[in-house]
């Protein structure tokens, strides 16, 4: 539709569906706490296990801290992603979303953004605790928090592709991991790099910009792939 | 029932042209042809597993794995895309109701994602928040959900959850209703309410495609029997195996 009034209506409907889905999902998350609390507890537990496994040597702990934090955060988010579309698929709300006349792209953006907020934000808030547990200097905590927030955004958007493709399968959990873990490589490299650079006292501009760039690309491009994946999952 | 805006001032038409669908090695349906006008309902009949749900999903566009085409006002529904979906209200096997949300919240998000555009409808401004609330209340009242409007749906019975899904029909301005077993888990009173809504929708010039095993009293309901469109097992007049 090229009519100006229709264009106006299109713009309205874009944000209307984004807002509606974002609000709906946040409501659901706050009423079913497991969805966002479990990944956080998982991350805390696994980090605790690492500290127990590595032992009391603070130096050794700190030298492995960057890798531990990122790998654990990645696993935590990945586990929570399995549920991203599954409940919608089972209760039929996904069908309604796919049959909406409004752009699916923005509905997906709202959905993943809500997921990012409830998984990324708690991790950002808990990052001082992670730092304490792993012997990371407090001065680096703001960077750690920022890095985790950006990184979790990329992980949410990219991981949602895997969740979309596997939503109709009964045993999607492990398959998601196989599909999306390779895609997480850049996030690990630049995320852990960010911390490493900060610990060494180098400029963190480069990894920070890479993470921001990756996030922008993921936010813009991933919903296309997610939408296609959902349609394929539904079309069976 | 209060006055509801007319579905469409123009004549509408849904054509099923030579639909053929296979699942695995099996031909689920073949040579399905039908033309439906505004004001007519179509009831898809057939034994369990004869492809009733599949046909509804084909009409709604959820399933694209079939040959033949489905035309809305003479244009392929696949090409029409969002324009067709803006005319469509679909109710599937699963009610599409979020268990963590209350009936009112469920209707609100559905209205925002699938409801008619808030801007204008038939030249009448209906974006008014007060009027929207009024409409929501009416939808809940129609299906006897008023006293449950702030109870999370997880605590409602299966029948009540189906009622929440059906309450969308009160909000719906869509011309085409595609309903998969709408009477499932609905009690006698609900059936009466629902049948009255069907009548009104058809009177307004709307269109309904549904599956049900419930006998329908409306004379505007035609029947399409999928058992007649199954692949014949061996030879021209090979008996259907049941």
HADDOCK unambig.tbl for C-alpha pairs under 7 A between the chains (distance, minus, plus):
assign (segid A and resid 16 and name CA) (segid B and resid 112 and name CA) 6.62 0.50 0.50
assign (segid A and resid 17 and name CA) (segid B and resid 112 and name CA) 6.32 0.50 0.50
assign (segid A and resid 17 and name CA) (segid B and resid 113 and name CA) 5.29 0.50 0.50
assign (segid A and resid 20 and name CA) (segid B and resid 109 and name CA) 5.81 0.50 0.50
assign (segid A and resid 20 and name CA) (segid B and resid 112 and name CA) 6.16 0.50 0.50
assign (segid A and resid 20 and name CA) (segid B and resid 113 and name CA) 6.90 0.50 0.50
assign (segid A and resid 24 and name CA) (segid B and resid 109 and name CA) 6.81 0.50 0.50
assign (segid A and resid 28 and name CA) (segid B and resid 100 and name CA) 5.69 0.50 0.50
assign (segid A and resid 28 and name CA) (segid B and resid 101 and name CA) 6.69 0.50 0.50
assign (segid A and resid 31 and name CA) (segid B and resid 100 and name CA) 6.39 0.50 0.50
assign (segid A and resid 91 and name CA) (segid B and resid 94 and name CA) 5.43 0.50 0.50
assign (segid A and resid 91 and name CA) (segid B and resid 95 and name CA) 6.46 0.50 0.50
assign (segid A and resid 91 and name CA) (segid B and resid 96 and name CA) 5.14 0.50 0.50
assign (segid A and resid 91 and name CA) (segid B and resid 97 and name CA) 6.24 0.50 0.50
assign (segid A and resid 91 and name CA) (segid B and resid 98 and name CA) 6.75 0.50 0.50
assign (segid A and resid 92 and name CA) (segid B and resid 94 and name CA) 4.77 0.50 0.50
assign (segid A and resid 92 and name CA) (segid B and resid 95 and name CA) 5.85 0.50 0.50
assign (segid A and resid 92 and name CA) (segid B and resid 96 and name CA) 3.91 0.50 0.50
assign (segid A and resid 93 and name CA) (segid B and resid 96 and name CA) 4.09 0.50 0.50
assign (segid A and resid 93 and name CA) (segid B and resid 97 and name CA) 6.41 0.50 0.50
assign (segid A and resid 96 and name CA) (segid B and resid 96 and name CA) 6.81 0.50 0.50
assign (segid A and resid 99 and name CA) (segid B and resid 85 and name CA) 5.99 0.50 0.50
assign (segid A and resid 100 and name CA) (segid B and resid 85 and name CA) 6.27 0.50 0.50
assign (segid A and resid 100 and name CA) (segid B and resid 113 and name CA) 5.95 0.50 0.50
assign (segid A and resid 100 and name CA) (segid B and resid 114 and name CA) 4.77 0.50 0.50
assign (segid A and resid 101 and name CA) (segid B and resid 82 and name CA) 4.44 0.50 0.50
assign (segid A and resid 101 and name CA) (segid B and resid 83 and name CA) 6.77 0.50 0.50
assign (segid A and resid 101 and name CA) (segid B and resid 85 and name CA) 4.98 0.50 0.50
assign (segid A and resid 101 and name CA) (segid B and resid 86 and name CA) 4.84 0.50 0.50
assign (segid A and resid 101 and name CA) (segid B and resid 114 and name CA) 6.59 0.50 0.50
assign (segid A and resid 102 and name CA) (segid B and resid 82 and name CA) 6.96 0.50 0.50
assign (segid A and resid 102 and name CA) (segid B and resid 113 and name CA) 6.82 0.50 0.50
assign (segid A and resid 234 and name CA) (segid B and resid 62 and name CA) 6.55 0.50 0.50
assign (segid A and resid 235 and name CA) (segid B and resid 62 and name CA) 5.86 0.50 0.50
assign (segid A and resid 235 and name CA) (segid B and resid 63 and name CA) 4.64 0.50 0.50
assign (segid A and resid 235 and name CA) (segid B and resid 64 and name CA) 6.51 0.50 0.50
assign (segid A and resid 236 and name CA) (segid B and resid 63 and name CA) 6.64 0.50 0.50
